[in-house]
Amino acid sequence: MGREDGAVAGRYRVSIRPLDPVDAESQQRPIRIDPKYFRFETSELEYEVARGRNEFTMVVHR
């Protein structure tokens, strides 16, 4: 596998991480999504990666 190959095909659990705390503090933006999305165990987000190009729309709640 090369650097540009991406993820191996399969099903993945997903978490969403806010900006690095240092960056977030300097920009002073509130995090506007439910913190449950920060952890794989609680996000309830799962996506199937197929061979080739993939695009996903992640719908989250505040």
Number of C-alpha atoms within 10 A of each C-alpha: 7 5 5 6 9 13 13 12 11 10 11 14 14 18 17 16 11 14 12 8 9 9 11 13 11 8 10 9 10 9 12 10 13 11 16 16 20 15 15 15 12 13 17 13 17 13 13 12 17 12 11 10 8 10 6 8 6 10 6 14 9 9
